[in-house]
Amino acid sequence: MSGGDESRIVVDPEICGGKPTIRGSRIMVRNILGMVAGGYDREGILQEYPELEPEDVSAALDYASEVVDEDRVVPRA
């Protein structure tokens, strides 16, 4: 990953059904993306999830950016 630390994102079928989460938590990348879409800034996300570090938020955004940039993107139904 470019700006974030890829080890901060975990995909484990035993955690949240295999959805990407922040390491050591059950906070899904999609939760962070939803907050950004809802107008939260980094500080707001960190206030809502005090167990996160700023690098976790960056890693989630980097992860999402890379997934969207994959060769095969599944269209929304």
One Martini backbone bead per residue (centre of mass of N, CA, C, O) as a GRO file, in nm:
protein
   77
    1MET     BB    1   0.101   0.033   0.015
    2SER     BB    2   0.140   0.351   0.016
    3GLY     BB    3   0.062   0.526   0.296
    4GLY     BB    4  -0.004   0.274   0.440
    5ASP     BB    5  -0.038  -0.010   0.649
    6GLU     BB    6  -0.117  -0.327   0.557
    7SER     BB    7  -0.114  -0.459   0.853
    8ARG     BB    8  -0.383  -0.300   0.947
    9ILE     BB    9  -0.521  -0.498   0.748
   10VAL     BB   10  -0.783  -0.747   0.784
   11VAL     BB   11  -0.850  -1.082   0.642
   12ASP     BB   12  -1.092  -1.281   0.820
   13PRO     BB   13  -1.330  -1.529   0.837
   14GLU     BB   14  -1.355  -1.490   1.170
   15ILE     BB   15  -1.394  -1.178   1.093
   16CYS     BB   16  -1.665  -1.032   0.983
   17GLY     BB   17  -1.686  -1.243   0.741
   18GLY     BB   18  -1.410  -1.124   0.590
   19LYS     BB   19  -1.395  -0.842   0.637
   20PRO     BB   20  -1.233  -0.561   0.642
   21THR     BB   21  -1.008  -0.478   0.909
   22ILE     BB   22  -0.882  -0.360   1.190
   23ARG     BB   23  -0.641  -0.442   1.365
   24GLY     BB   24  -0.762  -0.564   1.672
   25SER     BB   25  -1.057  -0.548   1.545
   26ARG     BB   26  -1.416  -0.481   1.437
   27ILE     BB   27  -1.337  -0.260   1.237
   28MET     BB   28  -1.452  -0.163   0.943
   29VAL     BB   29  -1.375  -0.014   0.657
   30ARG     BB   30  -1.671   0.066   0.588
   31ASN     BB   31  -1.711   0.247   0.834
   32ILE     BB   32  -1.505   0.461   0.756
   33LEU     BB   33  -1.622   0.527   0.478
   34GLY     BB   34  -1.902   0.613   0.583
   35MET     BB   35  -1.799   0.853   0.745
   36VAL     BB   36  -1.677   1.008   0.514
   37ALA     BB   37  -1.943   1.024   0.350
   38GLY     BB   38  -2.083   1.175   0.614
   39GLY     BB   39  -1.835   1.404   0.694
   40TYR     BB   40  -1.601   1.294   0.827
   41ASP     BB   41  -1.312   1.333   0.982
   42ARG     BB   42  -1.041   1.215   1.128
   43GLU     BB   43  -1.111   1.326   1.411
   44GLY     BB   44  -1.400   1.210   1.423
   45ILE     BB   45  -1.321   0.915   1.401
   46LEU     BB   46  -1.134   0.912   1.654
   47GLN     BB   47  -1.363   0.983   1.851
   48GLU     BB   48  -1.545   0.731   1.788
   49TYR     BB   49  -1.247   0.566   1.768
   50PRO     BB   50  -1.011   0.564   2.011
   51GLU     BB   51  -0.851   0.291   1.922
   52LEU     BB   52  -0.749   0.450   1.701
   53GLU     BB   53  -0.525   0.547   1.454
   54PRO     BB   54  -0.439   0.748   1.205
   55GLU     BB   55  -0.316   0.508   1.035
   56ASP     BB   56  -0.580   0.347   1.012
   57VAL     BB   57  -0.732   0.543   0.834
   58SER     BB   58  -0.528   0.546   0.604
   59ALA     BB   59  -0.536   0.242   0.546
   60ALA     BB   60  -0.835   0.228   0.469
   61LEU     BB   61  -0.819   0.425   0.230
   62ASP     BB   62  -0.601   0.278   0.072
   63TYR     BB   63  -0.747   0.012   0.041
   64ALA     BB   64  -0.993   0.119  -0.113
   65SER     BB   65  -0.833   0.237  -0.349
   66GLU     BB   66  -0.710  -0.036  -0.443
   67VAL     BB   67  -0.972  -0.193  -0.491
   68VAL     BB   68  -1.088   0.004  -0.709
   69ASP     BB   69  -0.813  -0.045  -0.894
   70GLU     BB   70  -0.884  -0.297  -0.991
   71ASP     BB   71  -0.947  -0.484  -1.270
   72ARG     BB   72  -1.203  -0.597  -1.105
   73VAL     BB   73  -1.526  -0.456  -1.101
   74VAL     BB   74  -1.816  -0.462  -0.924
   75PRO     BB   75  -2.119  -0.395  -0.991
   76ARG     BB   76  -2.394  -0.250  -0.900
   77ALA     BB   77  -2.735  -0.351  -0.849
   0.00000   0.00000   0.00000
